[in-house]
Amino acid sequence: MQRKVRVAASSDGVLPEDMLRHILVRLPAKALCLFRSVSRSWRSLLSDPLFVAAHKSRHPGPLIVTCTSDLFQRGGTIEILDLAGHVVKRIAPIMKDARLERTRHLDLICVSRNEHRPTRHVINPATGDTFALPGRRAKEHAHVEHFFPVSFDFGQVGSTGEYKAIRCVSIDYSDSESSPMLCEVITLNDGRHARWRGKQGPPAPVTSYGNKSVVINGVVYFLVDFLKLNKLIKFSGDHVKPGSMVLFNLETEEWMGIVQGPLPVRTGSCSYFSLHMELSLLCLDGFLVMAHNCEDCSLDLWFLMDTEKSLWNKRYSIDDQNGNLFVQPLEILSDGRMVLSAPGLLRLYDPIAETYIDFEMRNSTFVGTYTGSLLSSESTFTSEAERCTICGCYGTLETSEPYALCEDCTLDQTLLVLQRLKDRGELGTLSGMTSCQ
């Protein structure tokens, strides 16, 4: 039975509820987010799961996520844009110097901080809730002396709806071809119990650069770090060639082997370094896509048609003479147009007419897509999670009654105490006492 949300009786001088729903469902999310403050009854209506589902069906999106940066200010602002370049919502992340991670076809987004202590936060744009991923390694890897996170991605398991993140870790300083790697997985829905779990390492080393991994239907595709592969070598008995990928199943948490890239890519005449910088992995129209952005040439989009046979089809070849040298495809719309991200621009590309419509994106250096509903009030990870007393993020926290602190705030407070001790001249005494013990 459909749940009714009482807004107002017809005798109140307003529209009947059914008519009001019929009107509001046609309005954009930006206006409806503002209308929530009209009254409690309007907030109840606009947060009703049935209304949210109806609105999302009528406005399928996608929305564009950008992280703006200012050279003269610390931090970044997350902006949710429609396809006309209009700002629908702004979010000020808790994290300082936030950078948008790869975000594709999800109702969550991930930001990171590029510092000596890598930190990642997962954000629900609809509610503003933030989940801080723990930095501590899995207990299975507690004995590892050198621990360097190399590659990261996160996605959703279709069968369970769970959100999981995966990181591949290097445990060796060297660039040796046989440099070992580890793998760790975490389930965000575990809330305060969320921990990294140690898994078997990838069958071949994965790259550490951005845009080299993507999650599609619960499978993570990592581009192999073939800069180390100056010749054909073997990892776990498989031949690895330039343009190859290793696959990881988020549901079973197991590696699925190696898939070779398109034949022209793996047999081309480009240097290994040039080819490595020119390749990226995308999800377009539900397919895994390898984008080959050839310098002074074109942007070739190869669609994987058969995983087992490594069969690819080059569906698009976009001329780079129209400001597309650093372009990144984001989405293929129902009318066939393609959404492209270029430095400072959001571009709508018509591949048939070969025309562009450009919208300015101010200081936007990190771009992704968002397919959730900004009207949703459902929480993904807060039901079982604790909240940091200082920054308000959810996650696995260090509890010291009456406070609960996330790892970032714990470290920040420790550094603050040490700085105060140093300013008061007591740090040297403390260090001396520690060294004598």
Beta strands, then each sheet from edge to edge (+ up, - down):
strand 1: 63-69
strand 2: 76-81
strand 3: 87-91
strand 4: 99-100
strand 5: 109-113
strand 6: 119-123
strand 7: 130-132
strand 8: 148-156
strand 9: 163-170
strand 10: 181-187
strand 11: 197-199
strand 12: 213-216
strand 13: 219-223
strand 14: 233-235
strand 15: 238-240
strand 16: 245-249
strand 17: 254-259
strand 18: 279-284
strand 19: 287-293
strand 20: 298-306
strand 21: 311-319
strand 22: 328-332
strand 23: 338-342
strand 24: 345-350
strand 25: 355-360
strand 26: 364-370
strand 27: 386-387
strand 28: 394-395
strand 29: 398-400
strand 30: 403-405
sheet 1: 3+ 2- 1+ 26-
sheet 2: 4+ 5- 6+ 7- 28- 27+
sheet 3: 8+ 9- 10+ 11-
sheet 4: 12+ 13- 16+ 17-
sheet 5: 14+ 15-
sheet 6: 18+ 19- 20+ 21-
sheet 7: 22+ 23- 24+ 25-
sheet 8: 29+ 30-
end
